Amino acid sequence: MRQNLVYDLPTRIFHWLFAGLFLTGFVIAKTMDDDSPWFNYHSLAGLTLGFVVLLRLIWGIFGTKHARFSGFALKPTDLVSYFKGILTGDKKRWAGHNPASSWAGIVMMLMALGLAVTGYLMTSGPNKETYEDVHELLANGFIIVVILHIAGIVLHTIRHKEMIGLSMIDGKKADVSSDQTIPSAQSGFGILFIGLVVVFGLNLYKNYDSSTKSLKFFGTTLQLSENEGNEKSEEKGDDD
């Protein structure tokens, strides 16, 4: 029975916000035309995703046992042993993130920061093309890691008969020793986490001008896409 608390609320909130924001930005970017009024919201989602990762980095230092990066299973030997265990049916349990999810989490967070930074550089200066290919490469690489991560969760669940997906909902796991549990879900920090993300997102929305397709971002104007009005003015000037 899953009754041992291992993941605090901020960690779980991050997990679902991280997934939702990336998928929102990715789907919009892949399904909307550049001139769609909805297209630029993928940039707002991407910047919010970057902010969420920054909060997670802080929590990865000061959070509870299994939220801290020091508790991630990042030794290459652990990763090799984990995959061997999947093949052989080894029943070893990991109280927190197993080696595969530890590596996937780190890689996805780095990619998310890369997407936010390249997105910012694309829209804050004249050299858009310089960063555009890197941005798209990161986005496509990210979705591949996501698919592999989901496949890994399914495989782990089947081989180890452990519903690890549910642990990111209620924070609980089965067969965890008492010294590996956490005493509190840190609900107050979870509420603070949500509040900070909401304030950040609303600030982006408030400073986004749909008529010029630009965003005022901490003193810098980001041109999220070409302004049709400016394009027409430039074309008219060229004709004259």
C-alpha positions in Angstrom: 0.0 0.0 0.0 1.4 3.4 -1.0 1.5 5.3 2.3 5.0 6.7 2.6 5.4 10.3 1.7 8.6 11.0 -0.3 7.8 13.9 -2.7 6.8 17.3 -1.3 4.1 19.5 -2.8 6.5 22.0 -4.5 8.2 19.1 -6.4 4.9 17.7 -7.6 3.6 21.1 -8.6 6.8 21.8 -10.5 6.4 18.4 -12.3 3.0 19.1 -13.7 3.6 22.8 -14.4 6.8 21.8 -16.2 5.0 19.3 -18.4 2.0 21.5 -19.1 3.9 24.6 -20.0 6.3 22.7 -22.3 3.5 20.9 -24.1 1.5 24.1 -24.4 4.4 25.9 -26.0 5.3 23.0 -28.2 1.8 22.3 -29.5 1.2 26.0 -30.3 4.5 26.4 -32.1 3.9 23.3 -34.2 0.3 23.8 -35.0 -0.1 27.5 -35.4 1.1 29.7 -38.2 3.5 32.5 -37.4 0.8 35.1 -38.2 -1.8 33.5 -35.9 -2.8 35.7 -32.9 -2.2 32.6 -30.7 1.3 31.8 -32.0 3.2 34.2 -29.7 1.6 32.6 -26.6 4.1 29.8 -27.1 6.8 32.4 -26.2 5.0 33.4 -23.0 4.7 29.7 -22.1 8.4 29.3 -22.8 9.4 32.2 -20.6 7.2 31.0 -17.8 8.7 27.5 -18.2 12.2 29.0 -17.7 11.0 30.8 -14.6 9.5 27.6 -13.2 12.8 25.8 -13.7 14.7 28.6 -11.9 12.3 28.1 -8.9 13.0 24.3 -9.1 16.8 24.9 -9.1 16.4 26.9 -5.8 14.2 24.1 -4.4 16.7 21.6 -5.6 19.2 23.1 -3.1 16.9 23.9 -0.1 14.0 21.5 -0.6 13.3 18.2 1.1 15.3 15.0 0.9 14.2 13.7 -2.5 13.7 17.2 -4.0 17.3 18.1 -3.6 19.7 17.4 -6.5 22.1 15.9 -4.0 19.5 13.1 -3.6 19.3 12.4 -7.4 20.8 9.1 -8.5 23.3 10.5 -11.1 26.2 8.0 -10.9 26.7 6.3 -14.3 27.1 3.0 -12.5 23.7 3.4 -10.9 22.1 4.1 -14.4 23.8 1.0 -15.9 22.6 -1.1 -12.9 19.1 0.2 -13.2 18.8 -0.7 -16.9 20.3 -4.2 -16.2 17.7 -4.5 -13.4 14.9 -3.7 -15.8 16.0 -6.5 -18.1 16.6 -9.1 -15.4 13.6 -8.2 -13.2 15.7 -6.9 -10.3 13.3 -5.6 -7.6 15.5 -2.9 -6.2 13.4 0.1 -5.2 14.5 3.8 -5.2 12.8 5.9 -2.5 13.2 9.1 -4.6 14.0 9.5 -8.3 15.4 6.4 -9.9 18.6 6.8 -12.0 16.7 7.1 -15.3 14.2 9.7 -14.1 17.1 11.5 -12.4 19.0 11.9 -15.6 15.8 12.6 -17.6 14.9 15.4 -15.1 18.3 17.1 -15.3 18.4 16.9 -19.1 14.9 18.3 -19.5 15.5 21.1 -17.1 18.7 22.1 -19.0 16.8 21.9 -22.3 14.0 24.1 -20.9 16.5 26.7 -19.8 18.1 26.5 -23.3 14.8 27.1 -24.9 14.1 30.1 -22.7 17.5 31.6 -23.3 17.5 31.0 -27.1 13.9 32.3 -27.3 14.9 35.5 -25.5 18.0 36.0 -27.7 15.9 35.4 -30.9 13.4 38.1 -29.9 15.7 40.7 -28.3 18.1 41.4 -31.1 18.6 41.4 -34.8 20.3 38.0 -35.2 17.2 35.9 -35.0 18.5 33.2 -37.4 21.6 32.7 -35.3 19.5 31.2 -32.5 16.5 29.9 -34.3 18.0 26.6 -35.4 19.3 25.9 -31.9 15.9 26.7 -30.4 14.1 24.3 -32.8 16.7 21.6 -32.2 16.2 21.9 -28.4 12.4 21.7 -28.8 12.6 18.6 -30.9 15.2 17.0 -28.6 13.0 17.8 -25.6 10.0 16.0 -27.0 12.1 13.0 -27.7 13.3 12.9 -24.1 9.7 13.3 -22.9 8.6 10.3 -25.0 11.5 8.2 -23.7 10.7 9.3 -20.1 7.1 8.3 -20.4 8.1 5.0 -22.0 10.5 4.4 -19.1 7.8 5.0 -16.6 5.5 2.5 -18.3 8.3 -0.1 -18.5 9.2 0.5 -14.9 5.6 0.1 -13.8 5.3 -3.2 -15.7 8.6 -4.7 -14.7 8.6 -3.6 -11.0 4.9 -3.5 -10.5 5.3 -0.1 -8.9 2.9 2.7 -9.8 5.6 5.4 -9.8 3.4 7.7 -11.9 1.0 8.1 -9.1 3.7 9.3 -6.7 3.8 12.6 -8.6 0.2 13.1 -7.7 0.0 12.3 -4.0 3.7 12.2 -3.3 3.6 8.6 -1.8 5.3 5.3 -2.5 5.1 1.8 -1.1 7.9 -0.2 0.5 10.0 2.8 1.6 11.9 2.7 4.8 11.0 5.2 7.5 14.4 7.0 7.2 13.7 7.8 3.5 10.3 9.4 4.1 9.7 13.1 4.6 7.8 14.5 7.6 5.8 17.1 5.7 4.6 17.9 2.2 5.7 21.6 2.6 2.3 22.8 1.5 3.1 26.4 2.4 6.0 26.4 0.0 3.8 24.7 -2.6 1.3 27.5 -2.4 4.1 30.1 -2.6 5.4 28.3 -5.7 2.0 28.5 -7.4 1.6 32.2 -6.4 5.0 33.2 -7.8 4.3 31.4 -11.1 0.9 33.0 -11.4 2.3 36.5 -10.7 5.1 36.0 -13.2 2.6 34.7 -15.9 0.2 37.6 -15.3 3.0 40.1 -15.6 4.0 38.6 -18.9 0.4 38.8 -20.1 0.0 42.4 -18.9 3.1 43.5 -20.7 2.3 41.7 -24.0 1.0 43.9 -26.8 -0.8 41.8 -29.3 -1.1 44.7 -31.8 2.7 45.1 -32.1 3.4 41.4 -31.2 6.0 42.6 -28.6 6.6 42.0 -24.9 8.2 44.3 -22.4 10.4 42.0 -20.4 12.3 43.5 -17.5 13.3 46.6 -19.4 13.8 44.9 -22.7 11.3 44.9 -25.6 11.1 41.4 -27.2 9.7 41.3 -30.7 8.0 38.0 -30.6 7.2 37.9 -34.3 7.1 40.3 -37.2 4.6 43.2 -36.9 2.4 43.1 -39.9 1.8 46.8 -39.7 5.6 47.5 -39.7 6.0 45.0 -42.6 3.4 46.8 -44.7 5.0 50.2 -43.9 8.4 48.9 -44.9 7.0 47.4 -48.2 5.3 50.7 -49.0 8.6 52.6 -48.3 10.4 50.2 -50.7 7.8 50.8 -53.4 8.2 54.6 -53.1 
